[in-house]
Amino acid sequence: MLRHAIGTDVCATVTILDGLVVARSPFHNSMNYRSVVVRGVATEVEGSDAKRAALRLVSNQVVQTWKTGRPPTKVEIRRTLVLRVPLVEMSGKVRTGGPSGDEPADMEGPHWAGHVHLEYGWGAPVRAEDLSPGIEPPPGAD
């Protein structure tokens, strides 16, 4: 799929869910979120140094182990396709707060309304079953 995207106008969307919005009627329930949509022509990142730099940026957004883990091999870098999409056309959208659109007749009713914030957090590291004794998690992983 990614090979076919090279030279093609592509669209990428990312949404972060921040919470659930509970209205008096399920018809008006919603979510609080942050979202971005990016469109542009995808091009291949070429050259092992450029690919390595791009992969480091992406990888360290997930877990910052680029410095502490085994470095990628030349074969791994060569086999990995990295695409670049210029930020030519993009839009963002944010929804915050409580319910909106409840029917006037429902406002005095017995049904709860509000929002529930979603909290993100990390649990404690769990060692791989085959990890040699004495190897500790990298800094920031606990």
C-alpha positions in Angstrom: 0.0 0.0 0.0 2.8 2.5 0.9 4.6 1.8 -2.4 1.5 2.8 -4.3 1.3 6.1 -2.3 4.6 7.4 -3.6 3.8 10.4 -5.9 0.1 10.2 -5.0 -2.0 12.7 -3.1 -2.6 11.1 0.3 -4.6 12.0 3.4 -3.5 11.2 6.9 -5.8 11.7 10.0 -4.8 11.5 13.6 -7.3 11.8 16.5 -6.7 11.9 20.2 -9.7 11.0 22.4 -9.9 13.3 25.4 -13.2 12.1 26.9 -16.8 11.0 26.6 -19.6 13.5 26.5 -22.8 12.1 28.1 -26.0 13.9 27.2 -29.5 13.5 28.6 -30.4 11.5 25.4 -28.0 9.1 23.8 -28.8 10.9 20.5 -26.7 13.8 21.7 -23.8 11.9 23.2 -20.4 12.9 21.8 -16.6 12.8 22.5 -14.1 15.5 23.3 -11.1 15.2 21.0 -8.2 16.8 19.2 -7.9 15.9 15.5 -5.7 16.8 12.5 -6.0 16.0 8.8 -3.1 16.4 6.5 -3.1 16.2 2.7 -0.2 16.2 0.3 1.8 14.3 -2.2 3.8 11.5 -0.6 7.5 11.2 -1.5 10.0 8.5 -0.5 12.7 9.5 2.0 15.9 8.2 0.3 19.3 7.5 1.7 20.1 5.6 4.8 21.1 8.7 6.9 17.8 10.5 6.0 15.7 7.4 6.7 17.6 6.7 10.0 16.9 10.3 11.1 13.2 10.1 10.2 12.8 6.7 11.9 14.5 8.0 15.0 12.0 10.9 15.2 9.0 8.6 14.8 10.3 5.9 17.1 11.2 8.3 19.9 7.6 9.6 19.8 6.5 6.2 21.0 9.3 5.0 23.3 12.6 7.0 23.6 14.9 4.0 23.3 16.8 5.0 20.2 19.9 5.6 22.3 19.6 2.6 24.6 18.3 -0.1 22.2 20.2 -2.0 19.6 20.8 0.3 16.6 18.9 -0.7 13.4 21.0 -2.7 11.0 21.7 -1.6 7.4 19.3 -4.3 6.2 16.5 -3.1 8.5 17.0 0.5 7.2 17.1 -0.7 3.6 13.9 -2.8 4.0 11.9 0.0 5.6 10.0 2.4 3.4 9.7 5.9 4.9 7.4 8.4 3.3 7.3 12.2 3.6 4.1 14.3 3.2 4.6 18.0 3.1 2.2 20.1 5.2 0.6 21.8 2.2 -3.0 21.4 3.2 -4.1 20.6 6.7 -6.9 21.3 9.2 -7.4 20.7 12.8 -10.5 20.4 15.0 -11.0 20.3 18.7 -14.1 19.5 20.7 -14.2 20.3 24.5 -16.8 20.7 27.2 -20.1 19.2 28.1 -23.1 18.2 26.1 -24.8 20.5 23.7 -28.1 20.1 21.8 -30.1 18.5 24.6 -33.8 19.1 24.0 -35.3 21.9 26.2 -37.9 19.4 27.5 -35.1 17.2 28.8 -33.3 19.9 30.8 -35.5 19.4 33.9 -35.6 15.6 33.7 -33.9 13.1 35.9 -31.1 12.1 33.5 -27.5 12.9 34.2 -25.4 14.9 31.7 -21.8 16.0 31.7 -18.5 14.7 30.5 -15.9 12.2 31.6 -12.2 13.1 31.0 -10.0 10.3 29.7 -6.7 10.1 31.6 -3.7 8.5 30.0 -0.8 7.0 31.9 1.8 4.3 31.8 1.9 1.2 34.0 5.1 -0.3 35.4 7.5 -2.0 33.0 7.0 -5.8 32.7 10.2 -7.7 31.8 10.2 -10.0 28.7 10.2 -13.6 29.8 13.4 -14.3 28.0 15.3 -11.1 29.2 18.7 -11.9 30.8 18.9 -11.1 34.6 20.3 -7.7 35.6 19.1 -5.8 32.5 17.1 -2.8 33.7 14.5 -0.7 31.8 15.9 2.4 30.1 15.6 5.7 31.9 12.1 7.1 31.7 10.5 3.7 31.1 9.5 3.2 34.7 
